[in-house]
Amino acid sequence: MYQESNIVELKEVLIDDVKKEIVAFLNTNGGTIFVGVKDDGTIIPFLDQKEKDSMDCKIANWISDAFFPNTSHLIKHYFNNDNVLVIEVLVGEEKPYYLKEKGPKPSGVYKRVGSTIRMANDSEILLMLLDSKKYSYEDDISEEQELTFKYFNEICDDNNLPHDERNMKSLRMINKDGLYTNLALLMSDQSPIVVKFAKYDSQLNFKVKKEYKGPLLKVMNNVLENAANYNDISAIIDGTSWQRRETVSYPGASLRESILNAFCHSNYFIRSNIKIEFYNDKVKITNPGGIYQATLEQILDGVQTYRNPGLVNILNKLHFIENFGTGIPRILEAYKNSKIKVDFSVSENFFIVKLPNLNYNDPINDPINDPIKSVVDNALNDVDLSILRTIQQKPGLNAKHITEKLRLQYSNITVDIVKNSLKRKLSKYVEFRGPLKTGGYFVIYE
């Protein structure tokens, strides 16, 4: 019944360290502390009423004097039927919560990580404070006011989006006092945005290593274009039908949507970078900032939250995205027929998407490599495939007879074309059997 987790803590006795556990739950996702239970779940019940009363009084004093801000509405304590002290802690909305005696610094602010707690660092404390005060990075005044918008204006002109002062105010790039916001900074030619792009070989050495800098829209366009170049298309030849079946490494809209989501939902207040990393078996897309005011389960269920609503609005008006929260559903839809699925990893400071490469063959788990089932799309053209189908349907035909069969389909087909294909491009898949004058071609891997 009693087992520790990210929302359950077990304690044998009510010691002062329990205060740290309470603070950690207040600052994370809430939870329950059971006092009178060993780590293995064994109950050590409190049976003496005076001891119970003393513990009740102790916790009441803690709620009154030990924590800040006020936690009286967030903590409930009682003894259950097992005579175990139960302390229920709700997640607070005025973070950071801290021990009064220590103050709002790492020694007084704690967070829950799995089934343990740790001190929050200065950056985490600042982010808690900003979130609780509903701070919006994109609405804040830019420290740099000497901004230019050459690239932004060009994109707006291409999409018939006005970019005069009135409309820039409407887009929240200029505030009511006529000052540029951080959203304007991101759009400007002076944007501090840096996106890291890499491709690794099988030994995780860099094959490509780039950094894209400049206006957010320009960086995003460059990243999308470069990423598309690494979205390879392969084809396998069906040994039964000799039809070409093409496979895109990252199917549908999955790659584009994952990259756009990273730009839309990054926490630009955090001094970190969006990263796009291509491995042999996957692409990993990382953006600073965890899911904003929601859980992964809620996002997958269709809940929409916006850390950067102004940016989302601009991208929507410029037709980069559809402002309907369809990004992650479209990513999942692209892989619905695949055995390997998309992996989402969420932490407080990062959101990571790993898209499996559907063209990756694991040499350990898939040691059999049948050449017929792994023909690259550029290897065979339509004429070559038609020759293969003809041989499969009528084994034993020679080059002349194959040519005659194909003339209904290709009026300019010649014996020389057929012979050249058989000799140079189809030698892996067909072989000549029998005497030179009366023999014919057969599929090798039929």
N, C-alpha and C positions, 0 to 999 in steps of 0.2 A: 504493500500500500504506500509506503513512504520510500521515495527514491529521488535523489538529487537530479536536477536538470537546470536548464537555463532560467526556469521560473520557480524552482523549488530549492530551498536550502534547509539542511538538517543540522541541528545543534543539540548537544547533550544538555548544556546549561546556558542560562541567560547571562552572558558575559558582555563587557563593553564592546567587544568586536562586533556584536550583533548590530550595533548602530551603523557600522560601515556597510553591513549587508542591506540594511534598510535604505541607506542613501543610494546604494548601487541599484536597487530595484526602482527607486524613485526616478533615477536618471536614465534607466534603460526601458524595459517593457513591463515593469511591475512584477509581482511574484508573491510567494508565500514562504514564510519561515516557520518551520516546526521545531519547537524547543522541547527537548525531552525525547529525542530520537537519535540513535547512533548512526554513523555513516552507512552502516549496512542495513538500516531500516529497523533495527531492534528498538522497541519502545521502552523507555525508562519513565514511567508515569509519575506525575506529581500528585501525591495523595494527601499531603498535609495542607489543610486549608489556610493556615497562617503563611505558609510558603507561597501558596497561590496568590494570596492577597498582596504579599510583598512584591511579587513579580508584576502584578497588575499595576501597582503603584509606581514601580520603577519605569515601566513603559509609558505610563501617563506622564511622568516627569520628563522622559525623553521627548515625547511629542510636544510638550510645552516649551522645553528649554534647549534641546540638543540640536535641533535641525532648523535650517533656514533655506528658503522661505517657509511660510506656515504650512504644516503638513497634517493638521488636525482632521481635515476632510479626506485624507488619502490613506490613513492607517487605521485598521481595525484589529483588535486583539481579543481573544477569548480562549477558554479551555474546551476542547472537544470531548467526545465520549470516551476517548482513550486516555483522558487526563493529560493530554499533550497541549502545550501552549501554542496557539496558532496566531501568527502575526500576518495579516493580509495587507499588502502594500500595492497601491495603484500607481501607475506611471503618472508623474507630475507634468503640468503644463508650464511651469515657471522655472525651468532648468536654467542653470545648474543648481541642484539641491546640494547642500554641504553641511558639514559639522560646524556649528557656530564657533567652537573653540579653535578651529583651524582656519576658517574663512574660505572664500571661493578660490582656492589654489589647489594644486595637485594633492597635497596632504589632507585636504578636507573634502575632495570630490571623488567619488568612486563610481565605477561602471561595472555592469555585469557582462562577463564574457564567458559564454557557455555556462558551466556550473561553478565558475570561480569569479572573483572580483579583482579589479586592479584600479590603481589611481588613474584618473583622467589626466592627460597632458594639457599644457597650456592652450594648444590649438583646439583641442576637443572642447575645453571649457568655453573658449571664445565662440565656437560654433553653436554650442548649446545656448549661450546667451543671445546670440543673433537670432536663432530659430525661435526662442521664446518671445523675443520682442518683435517677431514677424518682419525681420529685416529682409529687404529685397536688394540684392546686389545690383540687378539691372536698373532699378529705379534710383539708386544712390547717385550723387553727383560725381562725375568723373574728375579725378585729380588733374587730368590733362584737358584743357579747354581749347587749345589750338588744334582743332581737328579738321581734316579734309576727308572728302567722301567720293573721290573719283570713281573707284570700282563700284561702290554701292549705287551711285547715280547711274552708271552704265547698266547695271542689272535692273534697276527700277525702270529705266527707259525701255529696255527690251521687253518688260512685262507691263508697260503702260501704268506704272504705279507712280503717282506724283511724289516728289521729294522736296517740295518747298518747305519753308519753315512751319507753315500751318500743318502740313501733313506729317512732318517730323514730330511735331507735338502730339498729333493723333497717334503716332506710332510709339510714343513714350521715349523718343530719343532726345527730346528737349523738354525740360520740366516747366512748370508754371512761371518760374522766375527767369526763363530764357537761357538756362544753363544746360550744357550737354550732360546726359546721364551715362552710366557705364554701358548701357545698351548701345548708345551712340558710339562709345569707345570701341566696342566689339565690332561694329559695322565700319568703323573708320579705317583710313589708310594707316593710322598709327596703332592699330589694334595690337595688344600684347600676346595674342593667341599663338601658341606653338603646338603643333600636332606631330607626334613621332610616328614614323612609318618604317616597318622593317619586314624583311623576308629572310628566313633562316634555312640552312640546309639540314640534312639529317643529323648532323653533329652539333646543331644549334650554333653554327658559325654564321655571321652575317653574310648574306648574299646581296641584300639591298639594305641600306640604312639612310633614311632621309628625314629631314625636318621641314615642315611647311609652316611658313610664317606670313603674317599680313592680315588683311581684312577677313573677318570670319567667313563671309560668303565665298571669297576667293580660295581660302584654305579648304573649305568644304568641297568646293567644285574640284579642286586639284586632287584631294584625297579620294573622292568618289571615282574620278577618272582613272587614277592610278590603280585603285583597288579593282576596278572592272577589268583592267589588263591582266590581273592575276586570277580572274575567275575563269579558269580554263574550261573548255568544252572538249570532251573526248567522245569517241564513238566505239561501240563494239558491234561486231557483225554477228548477227544471230545465225548460228550454225545450221539451223533448221530452215529458216526463211531467207537467209542471206540479205535481210533488211538491216539498214544502219540504225542503231539505237544510240542517240546522243545523250550524254549526261553532263550536266553543268556541275562544276565543283560545288558551288554554293547556289542552290536552286532558287527560282522565283525571285521574289523581292528581298530575300533574306539578307544578303550582303548590304545592299543599299539601305534598307530599313534599319539595320543594326548600326550603321555608321551615322545615319540621320538621328537616330535616338540618342547616340552618344553626344552629338552636338546640341540637341534640344535640351537634354536633361543634365548636362554637366554642371557642377557647382564651380562657377568661374571665380568665386571668392577664394577657393582653395588654390594655392600656388602649385598646381600640378598640371599634367598634360593628358589629353586624349592620346591613346596609343592604339595603333592598328598593326597587328603582328601576324604575319603569315607563316605557319609551320607546314610541314609536309601533310599532316593529317587534319589540320584545322586552321581557322583564322580566329584570333583572340582580339576582341575589341574592348578596351577598358576606358571608362570615363570617371573622372573624379566626382565624388558625391554619390552617396547611396540613394535608394529610392526615397523620394520626397513625400513625407507624410502618408505613407502607406506601406503595406507589406508586399512581398513578391507574390504571394497567393492572391492578394486583392488585385494587383496589376494584371496577373494572368486571367483573373475573373472579369476583367473589363473596367476596373476602377481607373479613373483618369486623375492624375495630379500634375501640377505644373510648377516646377521651380522657376522657370523662365518664361512666363506667359507672353511677355512682350516679344521675345525671340521667336517663340512658336507662332505668334500672330504674323510676324514679318515673313517667316518661311512659308507660312500658309498662303499669304498674299502673293508671294513670288513663285508659288506652285512647286515648291520643293517637297512639301508634305501635305497630307490631308489632316486637318485639325479635328480628327475624330477618335484619337487614341487607338488607331488600327495597326500601329507599328509592330508590337509584339505578336498580336494575333496573326498578322501576315507572315511573320518570321516562322511561327509554329506551323502555319498552313503549308508553307513551302516544304517542310520536312515530314508532312503527315504520312507519306507513303514510304518513308525511309526507316530502316531498322535502327539506325543511329540517330539520336535526337540532339536538339540544341541544349546546351548547358548554360544556365544562368547562375551566377555567383554574386551574392550581395553582402556587402559589409557596410559599416556606417559611413565610410569615406570613399568607397569605390563600388561601381557596378560593372560587372564583367559578363560579356556574352561570348561563348565559344561555339562557333558554327563548324560542324564536322565537314570535312572534305569528302564528298561522295565519290570522288575519283581516286581516293587513296586506297591502296592495297597493302595491308600489313604483311610484310614478308614472313613474319613468324606465324601469324594466325591464318594466313592464306598462302601456303607454300606452293600450291599447284598453279602454274601459270600456263594456261592453254592458249597458244598463240592465236587461234581462231577467235577466241572470245575476248581478245584484248587488242584488236586492230585499232590503231589511231585513225581518226577521221580523215586525215589528209592522205593516208596510204592508198586508199582505193577510191576510184571515181565510180560514177553510175554504170559505165560500160563494164568495168571490172566486176562489179557486183552482179550485173546481168549475166556475164559469162559464168560466174560461180553458180548462179541459180540454174542456168541451163545445164551445166554439168551435173548438178545435184539431181535435177529432174530426169535427165537422160544420160546416165553414166556410160562412158565408153565412146563418146563422140570425139572425132578428131577436129582439128582447127577449121577445116573446110565446112564440116557439118554444123559446127557451132556458129560459124559465120552465117550460114544459110538460115539458121533458126532466128538469128538476131536481126535479119534484114527487115523484118516487119516492124521492128521497134526502132532500128537505127538505119536509115536509108543509105548513109555514107559509110557503113561498116565495111571493112575489108579483111581479108585473111591475114594480111600483115599486121593490122591493128590487133587482131585476136592473138596471133602468135607472140607479138611483143608483150601483150598483157600476161599471157601464160608464162612466158619466160622470165620477165623482169619483175612482175608485181604479184603474180599468183603462185610463184614457185613454192611458197610455204604451205599452200592450201590444196594444191592439186598435184597429181603425178601421172605420168604417161605409162600405161601398162600394155604389154603385148608387142607384136612385131611393128616395125616402123610403118608399114603400108596398111596394116589392118587394125592396129591398136588404137587406143583412145585414152581420154583423160578421165580420172576418177578423183573425187574429193578425198583427201588424206584423213581428215578428222571427222568423218561422217559418223 
